[in-house]
Amino acid sequence: MWAGFQLATLELFYARGKSKPYIEYHNIVAWGNNSKIARKFLKKNMRVSIEGKLRRKIWHKDGERKERVEIEAEHITFMTKDSPLKPEKEEITKLEDDPF
């Protein structure tokens, strides 16, 4: 079983004393227990930390080369609004070990 979803990241750049947001969307793929957890608990606008491997998918459609980069989720950490934006290494757990 697998689950696919997008994750948005936000960076603020400062130019001439004003902040400008830069939002980027990342394609995430989760397999096995990670997919079950993602399907059951992930909701829009939740703060999560995803760690995984970059995977490049290449295919041809109608004679045109297509390409997509995905993150294959190995660790998903659910965070609260009070959580730091960058979790400490000790806080990141494998979902396979979670008792859900």
Backbone torsions as a table, in degrees:
resi	resn	phi	psi	omega
1	MET	NA	143.6	178.8
2	TRP	-137.5	161.9	176.0
3	ALA	-137.0	137.1	177.0
4	GLY	-121.7	137.5	178.8
5	PHE	-156.2	168.6	177.7
6	GLN	-108.2	146.5	177.8
7	LEU	-123.5	129.8	178.7
8	ALA	-98.1	137.5	173.1
9	THR	-117.1	146.6	-177.5
10	LEU	-123.7	128.6	172.4
11	GLU	-122.3	142.8	175.5
12	LEU	-108.3	127.5	176.9
13	PHE	-109.9	140.5	-179.6
14	TYR	-108.8	124.4	177.8
15	ALA	-138.0	127.3	178.7
16	ARG	55.2	38.4	176.3
17	GLY	80.0	1.0	179.3
18	LYS	-118.2	145.5	176.9
19	SER	-89.1	140.0	177.3
20	LYS	-125.4	126.3	-178.9
21	PRO	-78.9	145.4	172.8
22	TYR	-127.8	112.2	-178.7
23	ILE	-106.5	132.6	177.6
24	GLU	-128.5	142.3	-179.3
25	TYR	-107.9	136.8	-178.1
26	HIS	-120.3	137.5	177.5
27	ASN	-86.9	125.3	-178.7
28	ILE	-115.0	138.7	174.5
29	VAL	-126.1	129.8	178.4
30	ALA	-121.7	142.1	-178.6
31	TRP	-120.8	159.3	173.1
32	GLY	59.3	-132.9	-178.9
33	ASN	-62.4	-34.9	178.0
34	ASN	-60.3	-37.8	179.7
35	SER	-68.7	-38.0	178.5
36	LYS	-63.0	-44.2	179.4
37	ILE	-65.0	-44.4	-179.4
38	ALA	-61.3	-45.8	-179.0
39	ARG	-63.6	-37.5	-174.5
40	LYS	-82.3	-37.9	-169.1
41	PHE	-112.5	-24.7	-177.5
42	LEU	-72.5	133.5	177.6
43	LYS	-131.9	159.1	178.9
44	LYS	-57.9	139.9	177.8
45	ASN	71.2	11.6	174.7
46	MET	-76.1	148.1	175.8
47	ARG	-92.8	119.8	178.7
48	VAL	-135.4	157.8	172.7
49	SER	-115.1	127.6	-179.2
50	ILE	-117.8	130.1	171.7
51	GLU	-121.0	139.8	179.5
52	GLY	-177.3	-163.1	-178.0
53	LYS	-107.0	142.9	173.4
54	LEU	-79.6	133.2	177.8
55	ARG	-126.7	131.3	177.3
56	ARG	-105.4	124.7	177.6
57	LYS	-106.0	129.0	178.7
58	ILE	-127.4	133.4	176.9
59	TRP	-150.6	168.2	178.2
60	HIS	-119.4	134.6	179.2
61	LYS	-138.0	125.5	-179.0
62	ASP	53.7	39.1	178.2
63	GLY	76.4	4.7	-178.8
64	GLU	-111.6	136.3	178.9
65	ARG	-78.6	128.4	178.5
66	LYS	-115.1	150.6	-178.8
67	GLU	-145.7	143.5	-179.9
68	ARG	-148.0	136.4	175.6
69	VAL	-106.5	131.2	179.7
70	GLU	-124.9	157.0	170.6
71	ILE	-105.5	120.0	176.5
72	GLU	-87.7	106.4	-172.7
73	ALA	-65.7	126.0	173.4
74	GLU	-108.0	-32.1	179.5
75	HIS	-135.3	131.3	174.7
76	ILE	-125.9	124.9	178.1
77	THR	-118.0	124.1	176.4
78	PHE	-83.5	131.7	-176.1
79	MET	-119.9	158.2	175.8
80	THR	-97.7	172.3	177.7
81	LYS	-63.7	-25.0	179.8
82	ASP	-87.3	-6.5	-179.6
83	SER	-68.5	148.2	174.8
84	PRO	-65.2	151.8	-179.5
85	LEU	-66.7	-26.1	179.2
86	LYS	-120.5	103.5	-175.6
87	PRO	-69.7	151.8	175.1
88	GLU	-70.5	152.8	-176.7
89	LYS	-56.5	-37.4	-177.7
90	GLU	-67.0	-23.9	-177.4
91	GLU	-79.9	-15.7	-175.8
92	ILE	-86.1	126.2	-178.2
93	THR	-124.8	153.7	175.0
94	LYS	-78.0	136.3	179.6
95	LEU	-65.7	-27.1	179.5
96	GLU	-60.3	-25.4	-178.2
97	ASP	-89.7	-11.1	-179.0
98	ASP	-73.8	144.3	-176.0
99	PRO	-84.2	30.5	-178.8
100	PHE	-79.3	NA	NA
